[in-house]
Amino acid sequence: MVNNDYHHLTNYWETVWKPFHKQNAPDLYPEHLRKEIDELNAILFHEINNGVYKAGFAKSQTEYEKAYDVLFQRLDWLEERLSKSRYLFGDQITDSDIRLFVTLARFDTAYYFAFKTNRNRLSEFENLWNYAKDLYSIPAFKEATDFNSIKKGYLLGNHAHNPYGILPLGPDLTIWDEPHNRKEKFEAK
């Protein structure tokens, strides 16, 4: 498959490639939520996924501070949103959850240091942190997340300003395996 439309690639997997899904595969892009998913995905991309890069690659203090403020305003907004539902769209994992997770998984390990997005660590947001651990507890998320590669890629790779190639020992990644509170918090009573 050749495709350079990375912003919509997951939508194609959920629609055009649906006949190739395993039986009982979750519907990550349900028809009744597509408009809202697309709207949220645009926010996630511009203000979170790409927001960390806007801060990290800023060429002036003003540009950095603007990107930093937008990023943390949006993280605060998501913190509030996730205080009311287990996932971004209620009790169902969607494409938006996957798109947010990839940035959250990199946040404390790489972006906090390398991109100077250091107002808060992810682990300091109660709802975002427990939400991220909830997703990480799902085997598909856990198996696809390699924290060591993330750390090396951002702190030793092309994004790094690390002339001596020193790789930090932290953060402690075992905290990702600690229990989360999402299921109990949002279980039907």
N, C-alpha and C positions, 0 to 999 in steps of 0.2 A: 504494500500500500504506500503510495506517495501522496503526501498532503502537507502543506505548510500553513494551513489555517488552524494553528494550535489553539486559538481562543474558542473555536467551535468543535474541535476534534472529538471531545467527549460527547457532544450532542449527536454527532454522526454515529458514534459507537452505540448510542442508546436508541437511535432511530433506524438508520440505513443498515446497520449491522445487527439489528435485533434478531433476525432469523438465525443468526449464528450463536446466540446466547445459549448457555446451558439451561436445561429445564429448571424452572423455579428460580431463575436468577432474579435478583431484586430489580425493580423498575426504578432507576435512579433519575429518570426524567419523565415523570408521569404527566400525561397530557393536560390534566386539570391544573397543574402547577407550573407549566412551562413558561408562561408569561412572567410570573413572579420569580421563578428560578433565573430566567434570562436577565431580569432587572437586577437581582441580587448578585448574579455572577459578574455583571458589569461593574458594580461597586467593589466587589471583592478583588477583581482584577486590577482596577485602577488605583484603589486606595489601600489594599492590603498586599496582594501578591506582588504587584509592581510598586506599591508604596514603599516597601522596604528598600527596593533598588533606587527609587527616587531619592530617598534619604542617603543611602550608602554611596551613591555616585554623584551627589550634589557637587556643584563647582563653586558654590559660594555659601557663606553662613546663612544668608537669607533664604536661599533655595533649600538648604538642608532643614532649617527650622520650619519652613512651610510644609515640607513633606513629612517631617517628624510629627508636627501638630495634626495634620490630616490623618496620618496612620493611627495615632493614639486616640484621636476623637472617634475614629471608626472602630477601633478595638473596644473602647468604652461602650459604644453603641451595641456592638455584638455581645459584650458582657451582659448588658441589660437584656437584650433579646433572648439570650440563652438562660436567663433567670426564669423565663416563662415557658420554655419548651426544651425537651431533651436534645433535639436536633434543630437545625435552622428552620425546618418546615414541620414542626410537631414531632411525632414519634416515628417518622420515616426518614431514613438516610437518603439524601438526594445528591445529585451532581454537585450542588453547592457545598455540601459538607466535605466532599473529597477535595474540591478546589481550596477550601479554607484550610483543611488539615495539612496540605503540603507546606504551607507557609508556617503554620503553628508548629509543626514538627521541626522546622529549621530555626525557630525563633531564638530560644535560649542557647542552642548549640552553636549557632553561627551569626545570625543577624544582630543579636544583642551586642556582640563585640565587633564584628567585622563591618557592620553597616551603621553602627552608632545609634541603634534604635533601643536606647537603654533607659527609658523612663520607668518601665516595669519589665520584669521577666514574665514570661507566659505563666510560670508557676505562681505568680503573685495575683493573678486574676482568678477568683474562685470558680466562676462558671466556665470561662474559656478553658481553664486548666483541666477541670474535671471532664468537660466535653472532649477535649483532646485525648485524655487518658481513656475515656469511654471508647472513642473510635479506635485508639491504639490497641485496646483489648480485643478487638475483632481480628481474627487471624489474617485476613487479607490485608489489613492496614499494617499490622505488625510485621508480617513477612516482607512487605514492600518498603519498609522504613529501615534504612541503614544509617544510624547516627554517626558511626565512625566515618563513613564515606562523606556524609554531609559536612562533618567537621573538617576533614582533609580537603574537600573540594573548596570550601570557603576560606579556610585559614592557611592553606598551603597552595591552592590552585590559582587560577587567573584573577580571582577577586581579591586576593590577599596582598597586603603590604607587609610582608613578613620576610625580610631579607635573610634571616638566619634559619628559616624553616622550623621554628619552634611550635610544636603542637601542644596547646594547653591540655592539662590532664582532666579538667572539668568541662562542663558541669557533670554532676553525678546523674547518670542516665537511668539508674535503677529506680528513680522516682516515677518513671513512666509505667512501671509495673505495679505501683501502689494502687489500692482500690480507689475507684471513683464513686461519686454519689448520685450519678445521673439516673440510674434505673430506679432506685428507691425514691428519689425526689419527684419523679414524674410517673411512677407506676399508678395505674388506675386504682382508686381506693373504693 
